[in-house]
């Protein structure tokens, strides 16, 4: 079971840096300034800062991440039958960020998500799993997390927690699973996020109502579908087809960069 988080300047500083990063990313997306080089700089910087720097500085390997907030809140409510307000507030704020700027906390702030994103750049053959498959597995994993906590007070993520790799805190289970996630990331875009992440599932529900997201101006769109081809997940295909429910969008900006018509596609509140 995850450790209880106490408020301290180091952890608060990371949370504030998350917010600054998301604001900066949203502004860049709005202004069509997210190029592959800009994205790479933020990805490498995020892995080093949010991942390894905070992972090595934080006491007891306690380096907050979006998954941490979900696991701790569920454990406190389902096992200890109490509500930890700092954890609840953290989760609420992160979900508000998801709602305001479509899952940008996952795309620009989560250390494990950024590391997977970085590895996926390797020039190897890729597999983009169908959304029904990845989301079904993710729902089953979330149900297993809840059932494990209710029935036995057990948190299965704690056994294989890949976030611990940033603190160099390894058990055999964590080492093997983390290696599997990293290897899978070479071929599948964000496998942990799309198949197993509990915050990813909750965030996916919230992002269906997000304010800022990729939005198409149908009057300016030339129907080249370069945005759909550039998207590493299925999200842009769903946006393009006008589906009410879309797959995970991680705010990477690849679709906007790929569009040759600035007015046709943008990170905005409405077309």
C-alpha positions in Angstrom: 0.0 0.0 0.0 1.4 3.5 -0.8 2.8 5.6 1.9 0.8 8.5 3.3 1.9 11.8 1.8 2.8 14.7 4.2 2.9 18.2 3.0 6.4 19.5 2.7 8.1 22.2 0.5 9.8 19.7 -1.8 6.5 18.0 -2.7 4.6 21.3 -3.0 7.3 22.7 -5.3 6.8 19.8 -7.7 3.1 20.3 -7.7 3.6 24.0 -8.5 6.1 23.2 -11.2 3.5 20.8 -12.7 1.0 23.7 -12.9 3.6 26.1 -14.5 4.5 23.4 -17.1 0.9 22.8 -18.0 0.2 26.5 -18.4 3.3 26.9 -20.6 2.3 23.8 -22.7 -1.2 25.0 -23.1 0.0 28.4 -24.3 2.4 26.8 -26.8 -0.3 24.5 -28.1 -2.7 27.4 -28.5 -0.1 29.4 -30.5 0.9 26.4 -32.7 4.4 26.5 -31.2 4.7 22.8 -30.2 7.2 21.3 -32.7 8.9 17.9 -32.4 12.0 19.7 -31.1 10.0 21.6 -28.5 8.2 18.5 -27.5 11.5 16.6 -27.2 13.0 19.3 -24.9 10.0 19.2 -22.6 10.0 15.4 -22.6 13.6 15.0 -21.7 13.4 17.9 -19.2 10.3 16.4 -17.6 11.9 12.9 -17.2 15.0 14.4 -15.6 13.3 16.9 -13.4 9.9 15.4 -12.4 11.3 11.9 -12.6 14.9 11.4 -11.4 15.6 14.7 -9.7 12.5 14.6 -7.4 12.7 10.8 -7.2 16.2 11.0 -5.7 15.5 14.0 -3.5 12.2 13.0 -2.0 12.3 11.1 1.2 11.4 7.4 1.3 11.0 7.4 -2.5 7.9 9.4 -2.2 7.8 11.2 -5.5 4.1 12.2 -6.3 2.5 11.3 -9.5 -1.1 11.2 -10.8 -1.4 7.5 -10.0 -0.2 8.1 -6.4 -3.2 10.4 -5.7 -5.8 7.8 -6.9 -4.1 4.8 -5.1 -3.8 6.7 -1.8 -7.4 8.1 -1.9 -8.8 4.6 -2.6 -6.7 3.1 0.1 -7.7 5.7 2.7 -11.4 5.4 1.9 -11.7 1.7 1.3 -9.2 0.3 3.8 -8.9 2.9 6.5 -12.4 4.3 6.1 -11.2 7.9 6.3 -10.7 10.7 3.8 -7.3 12.3 3.6 -8.0 15.9 2.5 -4.5 16.6 1.0 -4.7 13.5 -1.2 -8.3 14.3 -2.2 -7.4 17.9 -3.0 -4.4 16.8 -5.1 -6.6 14.4 -7.1 -9.3 17.1 -7.6 -6.8 19.7 -8.8 -5.2 17.2 -11.2 -8.6 16.3 -12.7 -9.4 20.0 -13.0 -6.2 20.4 -15.1 -7.4 17.4 -17.2 -10.8 19.2 -17.7 -9.3 22.6 -18.6 -6.5 21.4 -20.9 -7.2 17.9 -22.2 -5.1 15.5 -20.1 -2.1 17.7 -20.3 -0.9 16.6 -16.9 -0.4 13.1 -18.3 1.2 14.4 -21.5 3.5 17.1 -20.0 3.9 16.4 -16.2 3.8 12.7 -15.4 7.3 11.3 -15.3 6.4 7.8 -16.4 4.3 9.0 -19.2 7.1 11.3 -20.4 9.6 8.4 -20.3 7.3 6.2 -22.3 6.8 9.0 -24.8 10.5 9.5 -25.1 11.2 5.8 -25.7 8.5 5.6 -28.3 10.5 7.9 -30.5 12.8 5.0 -31.3 12.7 4.2 -35.1 11.0 0.8 -34.7 7.8 -0.8 -36.0 4.8 0.4 -34.0 1.5 -1.1 -33.0 -1.5 1.1 -32.2 -3.9 -1.1 -30.2 -7.6 -0.6 -30.7 -9.1 1.6 -28.1 -11.7 -0.9 -27.1 -9.0 -3.4 -26.2 -6.7 -1.0 -24.2 -9.6 0.6 -22.3 -11.2 -2.8 -21.5 -8.0 -4.0 -20.0 -7.7 -0.7 -18.1 -11.2 -1.0 -16.7 -10.4 -4.6 -15.5 -7.2 -3.4 -13.9 -9.1 -0.6 -12.1 -11.7 -3.0 -10.8 -9.0 -5.3 -9.6 -7.4 -2.4 -7.7 -10.7 -1.7 -6.0 -11.6 -5.3 -5.3 -8.1 -6.0 -3.9 -8.3 -3.1 -1.5 -11.9 -3.9 -0.3 -11.4 -7.7 0.0 -7.8 -7.9 1.3 -6.4 -4.4 1.8 -4.0 -5.2 -1.1 -2.9 -2.7 -3.7 -1.6 -4.7 -6.7 0.2 -1.6 -8.2 2.4 -1.5 -5.1 3.9 -4.8 -6.0 5.0 -3.7 -9.5 4.9 0.1 -9.2 7.0 1.4 -12.2 7.2 4.9 -10.7 9.7 3.5 -8.2 12.3 3.3 -11.0 12.8 7.0 -10.7 13.9 6.6 -7.0 16.0 3.6 -8.0 13.9 1.7 -5.5 13.7 -1.8 -7.0 12.3 -5.1 -5.9 12.3 -8.1 -8.3 8.7 -7.4 -9.2 9.2 -3.7 -9.8 12.4 -4.3 -11.8 10.8 -6.9 -14.1 7.6 -5.0 -14.6 9.3 -1.7 -15.2 11.6 -3.3 -17.8 8.5 -4.7 -19.5 6.8 -1.3 -19.6 9.9 0.4 -21.0 10.5 -2.3 -23.7 6.8 -2.2 -24.7 7.0 1.6 -25.0 9.4 1.2 -27.9 6.6 -0.4 -29.9 3.3 0.8 -28.3 2.6 4.4 -27.4 2.3 4.8 -23.6 1.4 1.2 -22.7 1.1 1.8 -19.0 -1.1 4.8 -19.5 -3.5 3.2 -22.0 -3.7 -0.3 -20.5 -3.2 -0.1 -16.8 -3.2 3.4 -15.3 -6.1 4.1 -12.9 -5.6 7.9 -13.2 -5.6 7.4 -17.0 -9.0 5.8 -16.8 -10.5 8.5 -14.5 -8.8 11.2 -16.6 -10.2 9.7 -19.8 -13.7 10.1 -18.4 -13.1 13.8 -17.5 -11.4 14.6 -20.8 -14.6 13.9 -22.6 -15.8 17.3 -21.4 -12.4 19.1 -21.5 -12.4 22.8 -22.5 -9.2 23.0 -24.5 -8.5 20.1 -26.9 -7.8 19.6 -30.6 -10.7 21.1 -32.5 -11.3 21.1 -36.2 -12.7 24.1 -38.1 -14.6 22.2 -40.8 -14.8 25.3 -43.1 -11.0 25.5 -43.2 -10.2 21.7 -43.1 -8.9 20.4 -46.5 -9.6 16.7 -45.4 -5.9 15.7 -45.9 -6.1 13.7 -42.6 -2.4 14.5 -41.9 -3.5 15.1 -38.3 -5.0 11.6 -38.0 -1.8 10.0 -39.4 0.4 12.0 -37.0 -1.6 11.1 -33.8 0.1 8.4 -31.8 -3.2 7.2 -30.3 -6.7 6.9 -31.8 -7.8 10.2 -30.4 -7.4 12.4 -33.5 -9.3 9.8 -35.6 -12.2 10.1 -33.2 -12.0 13.9 -33.2 -11.9 13.9 -37.0 -15.0 11.6 -37.2 -16.9 13.8 -34.8 -17.4 11.0 -32.2 -18.9 12.0 -28.9 -16.5 9.7 -27.0 -12.9 9.9 -28.0 -9.8 7.8 -27.1 -7.1 9.2 -24.8 -5.5 12.4 -26.0 -2.2 13.1 -24.3 -1.9 16.7 -25.6 1.3 15.9 -27.5 0.5 18.4 -30.2 1.6 16.1 -33.1 -1.7 16.6 -34.8 -1.5 20.4 -34.7 2.1 20.4 -35.9 1.2 18.1 -38.8 -1.7 20.3 -40.1 -0.5 22.7 -42.8 -3.5 25.0 -42.4 -3.2 26.9 -39.1 -6.9 27.9 -39.0 -8.1 24.3 -39.7 -7.0 22.7 -36.4 -6.1 24.2 -33.1 -5.9 23.7 -29.3 -9.0 25.7 -28.5 -12.3 25.8 -26.7 -14.5 25.6 -29.8 -14.0 25.5 -33.6 
